[in-house]
Amino acid sequence: MMTLLNLDPTRTTMLRRRLNSALVARFNMFKKDLRKLLIEDDAFGLSNRPTVIFNWSDKARRKSLETRRRNALIKHSKFKQRDGERHDIHANGKNIGFAFIKPSKGEVFLDDLRVIPKEQGKGFGNLLMKRVVSKYGHKRITLKASPHYDKRLDQKALIKFYSKFGFSVKDSEGRMERKPTPTHNSSIVLNDNWRYLPEERRLQELKKWLRFKTGQLFLKHENDDSARSWLGSYINQVYQRGLKRAWDDWKRPTQSLMMSKEQAGIFERGRMSEFMRQSFGGPTPVERVQVLATRAFNDLEGVTDSMSKQITRTLIDGMANGLNPREVGVELNKLVDGHKRRGSAIARTEMIRGFNEGALDGLDNLGATSVGIMVEWSVSGLGMTKKGNPSPCEKCAPLANLVLKIEEARGLLPRHPNCMCSFIPANVGEKTSSQIRDAKRIRAAIKRSARGDTRWLGARKKISARRPKVEQ
């Protein structure tokens, strides 16, 4: 008969689902940011946009160039000689817009931003605003949303436009403000400039962007311990779950018969709390969780590094073959989804590893001398046994009912990616007719499971000829 224990011997289904949901959410955020970089910002110039050139001019340069620029744009406004900085945007050799900035200590005022009427609606206003934010984003930026130069625009439309760039309304007259942002993100804000760089520089900027994004979403931050990172917190929880499982499996068969069921429950809960406090309070469990978290972190880092390299290669091929951004985006979506599945498998596998290491440490602290292996039931997909139980996979089936010393069991589970096996205590009064205790039979079972798989630690495991005795 199929039971919940058959389906999940580790009893960590909900915890593994929460970890998988968190990891999938991070991959989806990465895909969204990658799509914005590639399609919306067109950082690599894959779409057929006109050549756009920005030209910052300070007060002195603006005065010398004022006459040549006046006919191109100033006739559309009552622009007078003012102190400040002017940012012009050129498309295909023509001046099509500008932004005028009045800087002061700690803040700047966006006095004017406009695009000539026939070029409006083509995204040039967005490019200008991104340029302003990338240059002055570390300061407070203020402006007044006023359509004084173009009667076709209303204040509500202007407020909506500026809100996209982080501006918020301060009063009913349309005054808006954008709070300063850290300067280290300024290189990430403006990706449009990449398309005007040499190909080698574009690839360098892409690698910087990928390192920043993968570190921000998947990996630990600087000066952050792996055990305290988002992935380490799940490893910590599942390790403690393994300790509790060891207590439950070891103490349940030996529960005192001199107490009532209610009294025994209260007594055991108090003892379990003390056991958990002592087991997890010492330096050894903390170091073990640190090692497990670091292992999981390194495996996930390998996934993100591989993903970054393949993204770079795909973009190079797209630029060489003249593909448009959406065609390249489809290939990148498939690539990221493939690494998402790989990352999820690694995370689930490391959770099982953390659980079983916690169970072994708990059994060791309780004085157990040997453990048995509970077979992987839920992930085999090979049909049903004659008794109606899920059938274990071919790698885990030979390991069923092995009885090992705790030091021999270290590192054996998980047997393979997505393995669901777990350890249970032996020599606690259980039936021993189906157990494999002889050293020769144990070595033969491990050999059948390994079948030349030298990556599994069990293939190199030494089994002692002296076996624990069965306690009557």
ROLO-705984 format. One record per residue (C-alpha): residue in three letters; z, y, x. Coordinates in steps of 0.5 Angstrom, whole numbers, plus 2048, in hexadecimal, padded with zeros to 3 digits. Example, Ala and Ser with C-alpha at 12.3 -4.5 7.8 and 13.67 -1.06 7.14 Angstrom:
ROLO-705984
ALA8107F7819/SER80E7FE81B/
//
This chain:
ROLO-705984
MET800800800/MET7FE807803/THR80480B804/LEU805812806/LEU80881080D/ASN80180C80E/LEU7FD81280D/ASP801816812/PRO806812816/THR80881981A/ARG80981D813/THR806823816/THR800824811/MET80282B80E/LEU80482D815/ARG7FD82B818/ARG7FA82E812/ARG7FD835813/LEU7FB83581B/ASN7F4833819/SER7F4839814/ALA7F683D819/LEU7F183B81E/VAL7EB83B819/ALA7ED842817/ARG7ED84481E/PHE7E684181F/ASN7E3845819/MET7E684B81B/PHE7E284A822/LYS7DC84981E/LYS7DC84F81A/ASP7DD853820/LEU7D8850824/ARG7D385181E/LYS7D585981E/LEU7D3859825/LEU7CD856825/ILE7CA85881E/GLU7CD85E81C/ASP7CE861823/ASP7C885E825/ALA7CB85E82C/PHE7C685B830/GLY7C085E82C/LEU7BD858829/SER7BB85C823/ASN7B5861823/ARG7B9868823/PRO7B686E826/THR7B987082D/VAL7BF87482C/ILE7C2878831/PHE7C887C831/ASN7C9882835/TRP7D0886836/SER7D088D838/ASP7D689183A/LYS7D6899839/ALA7D289B83F/ARG7CD89683E/ARG7CC897836/LYS7CB89F837/SER7C589D83C/LEU7C2898837/GLU7C389C831/THR7BD89F830/ARG7B9899831/ARG7BD89582C/ARG7BD89A827/ASN7B7899824/ALA7B8892823/LEU7BE89281F/ILE7C289981F/LYS7BD89B819/HIS7C1896815/SER7C789A815/LYS7CB8A0817/PHE7CD89E81E/LYS7D08A3822/GLN7D28A4829/ARG7D88A082A/ASP7DD89E82F/GLY7DD89682F/GLU7D9890831/ARG7D388E82D/HIS7D088782D/ASP7C988682C/ILE7C5880829/HIS7BE87F82B/ALA7B987A828/ASN7B287882B/GLY7B387F82F/LYS7B5883829/ASN7BB887828/ILE7BE884821/GLY7C5886820/PHE7CB888824/ALA7D3888824/PHE7D788E826/ILE7DE88D828/LYS7E489282A/PRO7E888F82E/SER7F089182F/LYS7F688E833/GLY7F788882F/GLU7F288882A/VAL7EB88A828/PHE7E888D822/LEU7E188B820/ASP7DE89181E/ASP7D788F81C/LEU7D388881B/ARG7CC888818/VAL7C6884818/ILE7BF888816/PRO7BD88680F/LYS7B7882810/GLU7BB87D815/GLN7C187C810/GLY7C387680E/LYS7C0872814/GLY7C7871817/PHE7C787781C/GLY7CD87A819/ASN7D187381B/LEU7CF873822/LEU7D187B823/MET7D8879820/LYS7D9873824/ARG7D787782A/VAL7DC87C828/VAL7E2877827/SER7E087382E/LYS7E187A832/TYR7E787D82E/GLY7EA87782A/HIS7F087882F/LYS7F187E82C/ARG7F3881825/ILE7EC883821/THR7EC88781C/LEU7E788A817/LYS7E588D810/ALA7E088980C/SER7DC88F809/PRO7D588E807/HIS7D3896809/TYR7CD89480C/ASP7CA88F807/LYS7CB890800/ARG7C88897FF/LEU7CF886801/ASP7D58877FE/GLN7DC887801/LYS7DE8807FE/ALA7D887D802/LEU7DA880808/ILE7E187E807/LYS7DF876806/PHE7DA87780D/TYR7E087A811/SER7E587580E/LYS7E186F812/PHE7E3872818/GLY7EA872817/PHE7EB879814/SER7F087A80F/VAL7F088080A/LYS7F688580B/ASP7F588A805/SER7F188B7FF/GLU7EC890803/GLY7E988A807/ARG7ED88B80D/MET7ED884811/GLU7F0881817/ARG7EF87B81B/LYS7F587981F/PRO7F5877827/THR7F3870829/PRO7F486D830/THR7EF86F835/HIS7EF867838/ASN7EB866831/SER7E686C832/SER7E1867836/ILE7E1862830/VAL7E086882A/LEU7D986A82D/ASN7D486482D/ASP7CE86882C/ASN7CD86A833/TRP7CC863836/ARG7C5863833/TYR7C3868838/LEU7C686583E/PRO7C3860843/GLU7C3859841/GLU7C8857846/ARG7CD85D844/ARG7CC85B83D/LEU7CE85383F/GLN7D4856843/GLU7D685A83D/LEU7D5854838/LYS7DA85083C/LYS7DF85583C/TRP7DF856835/LEU7DF84E834/ARG7E584E839/PHE7E9853835/LYS7E785082E/THR7E9849830/GLY7EF84B833/GLN7F185082D/LEU7F084A828/PHE7F184382B/LEU7F5844832/LYS7FC847834/HIS7FC84E836/GLU7FE85183D/ASN80585083F/ASP80684B839/ASP80984483A/SER80583E837/ALA80B83B833/ARG80C84282F/SER80484382E/TRP801841827/LEU7FF83A829/GLY80683982D/SER80A83B826/TYR806835823/ILE808830829/ASN80F832828/GLN810831821/VAL80C82A821/TYR810828828/GLN817829823/ARG81482581E/GLY81381F823/LEU81B820825/LYS81D82081D/ARG81881A81C/ALA81C816822/TRP82281881F/ASP820815818/ASP81D80F81A/TRP82380D81F/LYS82980F81B/ARG82680C814/PRO827805815/THR82E806819/GLN83180B813/SER838809812/LEU83980580C/MET84180780B/MET83F80D808/SER83C80F801/LYS834811801/GLU836818800/GLN83C819806/ALA83781580A/GLY83181A809/ILE83682080A/PHE83981D811/GLU83281B813/ARG82F822812/GLY835825816/ARG83382081C/MET82C82181C/SER82D82981C/GLU831828822/PHE82C823825/MET826828824/ARG82A82D828/GLN82C82982E/SER82582682E/PHE82282D82E/GLY827831831/GLY82682E838/PRO82183083E/THR81D82A83E/PRO81A82A836/VAL819832837/GLU81583083E/ARG81182A83A/VAL80F82F834/GLN80C834839/VAL80882E83D/LEU80682C836/ALA804833834/THR80083483B/ARG7FC82E83A/ALA7FA830833/PHE7F9837835/ASN7F483583B/ASP7F0830837/LEU7EF836832/GLU7ED83A838/GLY7E883583A/VAL7E5835833/THR7E583D833/ASP7E283D83A/SER7DC838838/MET7DB83C832/SER7DA843835/LYS7D583F83A/GLN7D183D835/ILE7D1843831/THR7CE847837/ARG7C9842838/THR7C7842831/LEU7C684A831/ILE7C2849838/ASP7BD844835/GLY7BD84982E/MET7BB84F833/ALA7B684B837/ASN7B3848830/GLY7B384F82C/LEU7B784C827/ASN7BA851822/PRO7C2852821/ARG7C284D81B/GLU7BE84781E/VAL7C3848824/GLY7C984981F/VAL7C784281C/GLU7C783E822/LEU7CE842824/ASN7D184081E/LYS7CF83881F/LEU7D2839826/VAL7D983C824/ASP7DA83781E/GLY7D9831823/HIS7DE834828/LYS7E3835822/ARG7E282E820/ARG7E482C827/GLY7EA831828/SER7ED82E821/ALA7EC827824/ILE7F082982A/ALA7F582D826/ARG7F7827822/THR7F7822828/GLU7FC82782B/MET800827825/ILE801820825/ARG80281F82D/GLY80882582C/PHE80B821826/ASN80B81A82A/GLU80E81D830/GLY81382082B/ALA815819828/LEU81581682F/ASP81A81B832/GLY81E81A82B/LEU81E81382C/ASP820814833/ASN826818832/LEU82881382C/GLY82980E831/ALA82380A82F/THR820805834/SER819803831/VAL81480682C/GLY80F803827/ILE808806826/MET80680781F/VAL7FF80681E/GLU7FA80C81C/TRP7F880B815/SER7F5811812/VAL7EF813816/SER7EC80C817/GLY7E780C812/LEU7E5804813/GLY7E780280C/MET7EE7FF809/THR7F27F980C/LYS7F37F3807/LYS7FA7F6805/GLY7F67FC803/ASN7F9800809/PRO7F480580D/SER7F1802813/PRO7F280481A/CYS7ED80681E/GLU7EA802824/LYS7EE806829/CYS7F5806826/ALA7F57FF823/PRO7F67FB829/LEU7FC7FF82A/ALA8007FD823/ASN8077FB824/LEU8077FC82C/VAL80E7FD82E/LEU80F801834/LYS814804838/ILE81580C837/GLU81280D83E/GLU80C80983D/ALA80B80C836/ARG80A81383A/GLY803816839/LEU800810835/LEU7FF81482F/PRO7FB81782C/ARG7F681182E/HIS7F081582C/PRO7EE81C829/ASN7F181C822/CYS7F5816823/MET7FB81681E/CYS7FF810821/SER807811822/PHE80D80E825/ILE81280B822/PRO819808824/ALA819800826/ASN81F7FC827/VAL8237FF821/GLY8237F881C/GLU81C7F881A/LYS8187F281A/THR8157F0820/SER8107EA81E/SER80A7EF81F/GLN80C7F3825/ILE8097F282C/ARG80E7F2831/ASP80B7EE837/ALA8097F283D/LYS8037EE83D/ARG8017EF836/ILE8027F6836/ARG7FE7F783C/ALA7F87F3839/ALA7F97F7832/ILE7F87FE837/LYS7F27FB83A/ARG7EF7F9834/SER7F0800831/ALA7EE804838/ARG7E7800839/GLY7E680483F/ASP7E880B83C/THR7EB80D843/ARG7ED814840/TRP7F381183C/LEU7F981183F/GLY7FB80A83C/ALA7F5807840/ARG7F9808847/LYS800807844/LYS804802847/ILE8087FD843/SER80E7FA846/ALA80F7F3845/ARG8177F3843/ARG8177F583C/PRO81C7F7837/LYS8207F2834/VAL8207F182C/GLU8277F3829/GLN8297EF824/
//
